[in-house]
């Protein structure tokens, strides 16, 4: 080996050693830095097919949400924090092969969102896509820890203001038949496309076995005029089609420590364009509730 070659080898070794100062000594490589935020997507758009939610600025740790139907939602998924570019497309699965490529390129909505590492977000896609009246609503989920023996609940109003304005959300934890909602609202005058704060409420009574947790929504301008109602007796759904409904531990109105969001959805809207595959559009004749597990006990 010549003196020149030896000098190059020693210089290279010095550079490698310098570059490895911050590596894991057990692996010889620097551990990846993963500053992740956690995002879930809710489809509250009543006049489209299933939708595909995609990050378009980077691909690492940017899991898309594919084929999310109206009134469905996804679990939280970690994604790199920072300013992220999002686009929502029509899912092409229900369309004939000759149309699917063009359909998959239809951008329904797009937005750049700022995500903070370690923070949880619910992105609600609400409004009507026809006429470009939809938007992506970013809600920061400050998920609480309920006191002993209780659970935490909040509401999201995902019905457009053109259908109903502010609403009152009524909660009855002692829903023993005959069912009756309380006279006063747990969440009063909740504006369209807004989320309430969390409120601590007692768990569902263990007895009698017929008891349920009852929820109702009324127009704030006309108390007593029902917009939607629902009841829960036990475990919540996971939010993905085909997923089991009882994966323990799972958020439940029977389980202290659970944190739950109730979303008020609009009714379905008949398509007015000719490129919608109606088989991919679940039909709901009236507004309704759907419950999302924010934290398992």
C-alpha positions in Angstrom: 0.0 0.0 0.0 1.4 3.4 -1.0 1.8 6.3 1.5 -0.9 8.2 -0.5 -3.4 5.3 -0.4 -2.8 4.8 3.3 -3.4 8.5 4.0 -6.7 8.3 2.1 -7.8 5.3 4.0 -7.0 6.9 7.4 -8.8 10.1 6.4 -11.9 8.2 5.3 -11.9 6.3 8.6 -11.7 9.6 10.5 -14.7 10.9 8.6 -16.7 7.8 9.3 -15.8 7.9 13.0 -16.8 11.6 13.2 -20.1 10.9 11.4 -21.0 8.1 13.8 -20.8 10.2 17.1 -24.6 10.1 17.5 -25.2 6.5 16.5 -26.6 3.8 18.7 -23.4 1.9 19.8 -25.2 -1.4 19.8 -26.4 -1.0 16.2 -23.9 1.3 14.5 -26.6 3.4 12.9 -28.4 6.5 14.0 -32.0 5.8 15.3 -34.7 7.4 13.2 -36.3 10.6 14.5 -40.1 10.2 14.4 -42.0 13.3 15.5 -45.5 12.1 14.8 -48.9 13.6 15.1 -52.0 11.3 15.2 -54.9 11.9 12.7 -58.2 10.2 12.0 -60.6 11.1 9.2 -64.5 11.3 9.4 -66.5 11.3 6.3 -69.6 13.5 6.9 -70.2 14.4 3.2 -73.7 13.2 2.3 -73.6 13.5 -1.5 -70.5 11.5 -2.7 -69.2 8.0 -3.0 -66.6 6.5 -0.7 -63.6 8.8 -0.4 -59.8 8.4 -0.3 -57.8 10.6 2.1 -54.2 11.1 1.1 -51.1 13.1 2.1 -49.5 14.3 -1.1 -46.4 16.1 0.3 -44.4 13.0 1.4 -44.9 9.2 1.5 -43.0 8.1 4.6 -45.4 7.4 7.5 -48.2 8.9 5.5 -50.7 6.1 5.5 -53.8 7.0 3.3 -57.3 6.3 4.4 -59.0 4.5 1.5 -62.7 3.9 0.7 -64.2 5.8 3.7 -67.9 5.8 3.3 -70.3 8.5 4.4 -70.8 8.3 8.2 -67.7 6.2 8.6 -64.4 7.1 10.3 -60.9 5.7 10.7 -58.7 5.0 13.7 -55.9 7.3 14.6 -52.8 6.9 12.4 -49.4 8.4 13.2 -48.0 10.7 10.5 -45.0 13.2 10.5 -45.8 16.5 12.1 -45.4 19.9 10.3 -47.3 21.5 7.5 -49.0 18.7 5.6 -50.8 18.8 2.3 -54.0 16.7 2.1 -56.2 15.8 -0.8 -59.4 13.9 -0.8 -60.3 11.9 -3.9 -63.3 9.9 -5.0 -62.7 6.2 -4.4 -63.0 4.4 -7.8 -63.7 0.9 -6.6 -67.5 0.9 -7.4 -67.1 2.4 -10.9 -66.7 0.4 -14.2 -63.1 -0.1 -15.3 -63.4 2.4 -18.1 -64.3 5.2 -15.6 -62.2 4.3 -12.6 -59.0 6.0 -13.7 -60.7 9.3 -14.3 -62.8 9.0 -11.2 -59.7 8.3 -9.0 -58.2 11.6 -10.1 -61.2 13.7 -9.1 -60.1 15.9 -6.2 -63.0 16.5 -3.9 -61.2 18.7 -1.4 -57.7 19.8 -0.4 -56.1 21.6 2.4 -52.7 22.2 4.1 -52.8 21.6 7.8 -50.3 22.2 10.6 -49.8 19.2 12.8 -47.9 19.3 16.1 -45.9 16.3 17.2 -47.6 14.2 19.9 -51.0 15.8 19.3 -54.2 14.0 18.2 -56.5 15.4 15.6 -59.9 14.5 14.1 -60.3 15.8 10.6 -64.0 16.0 9.7 -64.9 16.3 6.0 -68.3 18.0 6.1 -70.7 19.9 3.8 -71.8 19.1 0.3 -69.3 18.2 -2.4 -71.7 19.2 -5.2 -71.3 22.9 -5.6 -68.0 22.9 -3.8 -69.6 23.5 -0.4 -67.5 21.0 1.5 -64.4 21.6 3.7 -62.0 19.8 5.9 -62.4 20.8 9.5 -59.4 20.2 11.7 -60.2 19.5 15.4 -57.5 19.2 18.0 -58.4 16.4 20.3 -57.3 17.3 23.9 -58.3 13.9 25.2 -58.8 14.0 28.9 -58.4 11.4 31.7 -61.9 11.0 33.3 -62.1 10.8 37.1 -62.6 7.4 38.7 -65.9 5.8 37.9 -66.7 8.1 35.0 -66.2 8.5 31.3 -65.7 11.6 29.1 -68.0 12.6 26.3 -68.1 15.4 23.7 -70.1 16.1 20.6 -69.2 17.3 17.0 -71.9 19.0 14.9 -71.2 17.9 11.3 -74.6 19.0 9.8 -74.3 22.1 7.5 -75.9 25.3 8.7 -78.2 25.3 5.7 -79.9 22.3 7.2 -79.9 23.1 10.9 -78.1 25.8 12.8 -76.9 25.6 16.4 -78.0 22.4 18.2 -78.4 21.3 21.8 -77.1 17.8 22.7 -78.9 16.0 25.4 -77.3 13.2 27.4 -79.2 10.8 29.7 -76.9 8.2 31.4 -79.9 6.6 33.2 -81.8 5.5 30.1 -84.2 3.0 31.7 -87.3 2.3 29.6 -89.5 4.2 29.1 -86.6 6.3 27.8 -86.7 10.1 28.3 -84.2 12.8 27.6 -83.5 15.5 30.2 -85.0 18.9 29.8 -81.6 20.7 29.9 -78.8 20.2 27.4 -75.4 18.8 28.3 -74.0 20.8 25.3 -76.0 23.9 24.4 -76.0 25.9 21.2 -73.3 23.9 19.5 -72.5 25.6 16.1 -72.3 23.7 12.8 -68.9 22.2 12.1 -67.8 22.8 15.7 -66.8 20.4 18.6 -67.9 20.8 22.2 -65.5 20.5 25.1 -65.4 17.2 26.9 -67.7 16.6 29.9 -67.4 13.9 32.5 -70.5 11.7 32.8 -71.2 8.6 34.9 -70.9 5.1 33.4 -74.0 3.3 32.3 -75.8 1.6 35.2 -75.1 -2.1 35.5 -78.7 -2.8 36.4 -81.2 -3.2 35.0 -79.9 -5.0 32.0 -82.2 -3.1 29.7 -80.7 0.3 30.6 -79.0 2.3 27.8 -77.1 5.5 27.4 -79.4 7.9 25.5 -78.4 10.9 23.4 -80.6 13.4 21.6 -80.1 16.4 19.4 -82.5 19.3 19.1 -82.5 22.6 17.2 -81.3 25.3 19.6 -83.7 27.8 18.1 -86.6 25.3 18.6 -86.1 23.3 21.8 -88.1 20.0 21.6 -87.6 19.8 17.8 -85.6 16.6 17.4 -82.8 16.5 14.9 -81.3 13.1 15.8 -81.3 10.6 18.6 -79.3 7.4 19.5 -78.6 5.1 22.4 -75.6 2.9 23.4 -75.7 -0.1 25.6 -72.2 -1.4 25.4 -69.0 -1.4 23.3 -68.4 1.0 20.5 -67.5 0.0 16.9 -63.9 0.5 15.7 -65.0 2.5 12.7 -63.7 0.3 9.9 -65.9 -1.9 7.8 -65.4 -5.6 8.5 -63.6 -4.9 11.8 -64.8 -6.7 15.0 -67.0 -4.7 17.3 -65.6 -6.1 20.6 -61.8 -5.9 20.6 -60.9 -5.6 24.3 -60.1 -3.3 25.9 -62.5 -1.1 24.0 -64.2 2.2 24.8 -67.6 1.6 26.2 -70.3 3.4 28.2 -70.0 0.6 30.6 -66.2 1.1 31.2 -65.0 3.8 33.4 -62.1 5.7 31.9 -63.5 5.6 28.3 -63.4 8.8 26.2 -66.1 9.0 23.5 -67.0 11.5 20.7 -70.5 11.6 19.3 -70.8 13.0 15.8 -74.1 14.4 14.5 -74.3 13.5 10.8 -76.7 14.9 8.1 -79.1 12.7 6.1 -78.0 11.4 2.7 -78.5 13.6 -0.4 -79.5 12.2 -3.8 -76.9 12.6 -6.5 -77.5 15.2 -9.1 -74.6 14.2 -11.4 -74.3 11.2 -13.6 -70.9 9.9 -12.5 -71.9 8.6 -9.0 -72.0 4.9 -8.4 -75.1 4.7 -6.1 -74.2 1.2 -4.9 -71.3 2.8 -3.0 -73.5 5.3 -1.2 -75.2 4.2 2.0 -78.6 5.9 2.3 -79.7 7.5 5.6 -83.1 9.1 5.5 -82.7 11.2 8.6 -79.8 12.8 10.5 -78.1 10.5 13.0 -75.4 9.9 15.6 -72.2 7.9 15.3 -69.9 7.3 18.2 -66.1 7.4 18.0 -63.8 5.9 20.6 -61.2 8.5 21.6 -59.5 6.5 24.3 -59.9 3.0 25.6 -60.1 2.5 29.3 
